[in-house]
């Protein structure tokens, strides 16, 4: 990042993290911005949306999420989560079966 880009970001109210030092070769004050970009990785694939959550697949994992409000009570939470898990597992089995057939 050159000085003009850095100054533009600072004047626009942005923060720039990096290191400020005097270059040994040139003797000039130098700023080197940190590379804060996250690595690009594929997003999880939604297998099926559920009433209170979802079932997703990543490269290495099958992910199940269910969220139920506490106010409904323990029995209702159990029923909702169990219902979601049964539907999710059914969808997962059907998806794997279709992958084998085609």
N, C-alpha and C positions, 0 to 999 in steps of 0.2 A: 504494500500500500504506500503510495507516494504521499508527500506532504499535502498536496492539494486535496486528494481524496479524504485524508484524515481531517483536514480543516473543515471541509464541507460537512462531514458527518458530525463533528463537534458543534458546528454552528447550527445544525438542524436539531440539536438536542440529543443526539445519540451518544452512547457510551462506546468506547473502543478500548478493549483490554489488550495489553501487550507489554513490551519492555522498552524503556527509554535508556539509551546509552550513548557514549561517545565512541565512534568507530575508530579502531586502532590504526587503520590504514589511512583514512582521510582526515581524522581528527574532528569530524563534524558530528553534531548532535543527531542521533538517528533514532527513529521509532520503528519497532518491528511488531506488527499486530499479531496476536495469537490466532491460530486457525481454529475457530470454534465450530466448524461445520460437523454435524453428526454424520456417521457413516450411513450410506444408503443401503437399506436392506428392504426386502420385499415385505409388503403389508400382509397381515394375516388374512386368510380367506374365510369368509363367513360360510359355514356349513348350513346352519339354520338359525333364524331368529326365534327366540322363545318368549313366552308370556312375560317372564320376569328376568330375561337375560339373553344369552347367546351361546352358540357352540362354534368355535373357530379352529382353523388348522394353520399352523405355521410350518416351517421347514422341518422342525424337529419335534413339535408337540401338538397335541390336541388340547384345546383350552375350553373349559366350561365355566360360565359365569351365571350366577343367579343372585338377585337382590330383592329381598322382601322386607317391607316395613315391620318393625318390631311390634307396633300397635295391634296387629292382627292376631297375635298370640302364637304360642309355640306350635300348637296342633296345625293351625293354618299355614304357618311357615313350613312345617314338615311336609304337608300335603302339596303346597305349591312347588317346593324344591324337588320333591320326589316326582311330581308330574313333569316338571321341566327336564329332569334327568332321564326319565323314561322316553320322552319325545326325542331328546337329543341323541340318546343311544340308538333309538330306532332309525333316525335319520342317518347316523354314522354307519350303521350296518348296511342300510340301503345304498349309501354312497359307495362303500367299499365293495359291495356286491356288483354294482354297475361298473366299477373300475375293472373288475376281473372279467366281466362279460365282454367289455369293449376294448 
